[in-house]
Amino acid sequence: MFPAVPSSSLWTERRAPILCTSTSRAYLHTAIRESQRRWPFRIDAMVLLDEHLHAILTLPEGDTRYPARWGYKAQEFMKSGALDTTAME
């Protein structure tokens, strides 16, 4: 059994409404899957809105590397260029 961890959020700069574009969703999906490949976790719930994301993750028993998972996902998403509001769909 995996112990649940607190929820976390990701917000865009100035709450730019870009997370629900097809490009942003693709970058976000890739960042999440790569994070899961590096550090296993289960997504219990996720809410994606235009300008922010909430998630509840469950980690393996005894694993406390939650910040590594969430930080990696956010870092990879930001590096992807998806947050470039000048290229909004």
C-alpha positions as CSV (number, residue, x, y, z in Angstrom):
1,M,0.0,0.0,0.0
2,F,1.2,3.5,-0.8
3,P,0.8,6.3,1.7
4,A,-0.9,9.4,0.4
5,V,1.0,12.7,0.3
6,P,-0.4,16.3,0.4
7,S,-1.6,17.9,-2.7
8,S,0.4,20.3,-4.7
9,S,-0.2,23.0,-7.3
10,L,1.4,24.4,-10.3
11,W,0.6,28.0,-11.4
12,T,1.5,29.8,-14.6
13,E,3.2,33.1,-14.5
14,R,0.7,35.9,-14.0
15,R,-1.9,33.1,-14.2
16,A,-1.7,33.0,-18.0
17,P,-4.5,30.7,-19.3
18,I,-2.2,28.4,-21.2
19,L,-2.4,25.0,-19.5
20,C,-5.4,23.7,-21.4
21,T,-3.9,24.2,-24.9
22,S,-3.1,21.0,-26.8
23,T,0.6,21.9,-26.8
24,S,0.7,22.5,-23.1
25,R,-1.1,19.3,-22.3
26,A,1.3,17.4,-24.4
27,Y,4.4,18.9,-22.7
28,L,2.8,18.4,-19.3
29,H,2.0,14.8,-20.0
30,T,5.6,14.1,-21.1
31,A,7.0,15.8,-18.0
32,I,4.7,13.8,-15.7
33,R,5.5,10.5,-17.4
34,E,9.2,11.1,-17.3
35,S,8.9,12.0,-13.6
36,Q,7.0,8.7,-13.0
37,R,9.7,6.8,-14.9
38,R,12.4,8.2,-12.7
39,W,10.5,8.1,-9.4
40,P,7.4,5.9,-9.2
41,F,4.2,7.4,-8.0
42,R,0.5,7.0,-8.5
43,I,-1.7,9.9,-9.5
44,D,-4.8,9.8,-7.3
45,A,-6.4,12.9,-8.5
46,M,-5.5,15.8,-10.9
47,V,-7.4,18.9,-11.8
48,L,-6.2,20.9,-14.8
49,L,-7.5,24.4,-15.2
50,D,-6.5,27.1,-17.7
51,E,-3.9,28.7,-15.4
52,H,-3.1,26.1,-12.7
53,L,-3.0,22.4,-11.9
54,H,-3.7,20.6,-8.6
55,A,-2.6,17.0,-8.0
56,I,-2.7,14.4,-5.2
57,L,0.1,11.8,-5.6
58,T,0.8,8.6,-3.7
59,L,4.4,7.4,-3.2
60,P,5.8,4.0,-2.5
61,E,6.0,3.0,1.2
62,G,8.9,4.7,2.9
63,D,9.7,7.0,-0.1
64,T,9.9,10.7,0.9
65,R,11.2,12.1,-2.4
66,Y,8.0,13.9,-3.2
67,P,9.7,17.3,-3.9
68,A,12.0,15.6,-6.5
69,R,9.0,14.3,-8.4
70,W,7.0,17.5,-8.4
71,G,10.0,19.8,-8.9
72,Y,11.2,17.7,-11.9
73,K,7.8,17.8,-13.5
74,A,7.5,21.6,-13.1
75,Q,11.1,22.2,-14.3
76,E,10.7,20.1,-17.4
77,F,7.4,21.7,-18.2
78,M,8.8,25.2,-17.9
79,K,11.9,24.2,-20.0
80,S,9.6,22.9,-22.7
81,G,8.6,26.4,-23.8
82,A,4.9,25.7,-23.1
83,L,4.8,28.7,-20.8
84,D,5.5,31.0,-23.7
85,T,2.4,33.1,-23.6
86,T,3.3,34.8,-26.9
87,A,2.5,31.4,-28.7
88,M,-0.9,30.8,-27.1
89,E,-3.4,28.9,-29.2
